[in-house]
Amino acid sequence: MAEPRARTAGGPPATFISDLRPSRVATFGAVVARLDPVREVETKSGARRQVRDATLSDATGEITLVLWGSEVDLVQVGDRVRVIDGWVSERRGRPQITLGRSGRLERAAP
């Protein structure tokens, strides 16, 4: 039998990391468990951009959040965050999430 999902105040059931599936938009809360060092990559257009992976976790699992450009300094380890309309994809057989053009990242109050 499936475990009941928590409801947000008057809203839909909460989404957890274990619920996330590739090729979908997702909104969920998590904690920044780990930050990889910032690195520079060359994009398909030949431009150089900074990128950083952050591992987000909740009670159900972990997912990599890929931060690009000015996003790389948005969070620190231990921050409680909410990803709003992030795009879930798959890389090397594991789900990851990016903010894309319409997604947002908010830090929650401690």
HUTA-V385637 format. One record per pair of residues at least 4 apart in sequence whose C-alpha atoms are under 6 Angstrom apart, sorted by sequence separation. I is the first residue (numbers start at 1). J is the second residue. If there is no record, write none. Layout:
i:I j:J
i:I j:J
This chain:
i:42 j:46
i:43 j:47
i:57 j:61
i:67 j:71
i:68 j:72
i:90 j:94
i:99 j:103
i:7 j:12
i:42 j:47
i:57 j:62
i:67 j:72
i:90 j:95
i:99 j:104
i:7 j:13
i:42 j:48
i:56 j:62
i:89 j:95
i:90 j:96
i:6 j:13
i:7 j:14
i:41 j:48
i:56 j:63
i:89 j:96
i:5 j:13
i:6 j:14
i:41 j:49
i:55 j:63
i:88 j:96
i:40 j:49
i:55 j:64
i:88 j:97
i:40 j:50
i:54 j:64
i:87 j:97
i:39 j:50
i:54 j:65
i:87 j:98
i:39 j:51
i:53 j:65
i:86 j:98
i:15 j:28
i:38 j:51
i:53 j:66
i:86 j:99
i:38 j:52
i:52 j:66
i:52 j:67
i:51 j:67
i:36 j:53
i:51 j:68
i:86 j:103
i:50 j:68
i:85 j:103
i:35 j:54
i:50 j:69
i:84 j:103
i:34 j:54
i:49 j:69
i:52 j:72
i:84 j:104
i:34 j:55
i:83 j:104
i:33 j:55
i:83 j:105
i:32 j:55
i:33 j:56
i:82 j:105
i:32 j:56
i:82 j:106
i:31 j:56
i:81 j:106
i:30 j:56
i:31 j:57
i:81 j:107
i:30 j:57
i:80 j:107
i:81 j:108
i:30 j:58
i:80 j:108
i:65 j:96
i:64 j:96
i:65 j:97
i:66 j:98
i:63 j:96
i:65 j:98
i:18 j:60
i:18 j:61
i:34 j:77
i:17 j:61
i:33 j:77
i:32 j:77
i:32 j:78
i:32 j:79
i:31 j:79
i:31 j:80
i:30 j:80
i:31 j:81
i:30 j:81
i:29 j:81
i:29 j:82
i:28 j:82
i:28 j:83
i:27 j:83
i:27 j:84
i:27 j:85
i:26 j:85
i:25 j:85
i:26 j:86
i:25 j:86
i:25 j:87
i:24 j:88
i:23 j:88
i:22 j:88
i:23 j:89
i:22 j:89
i:22 j:90
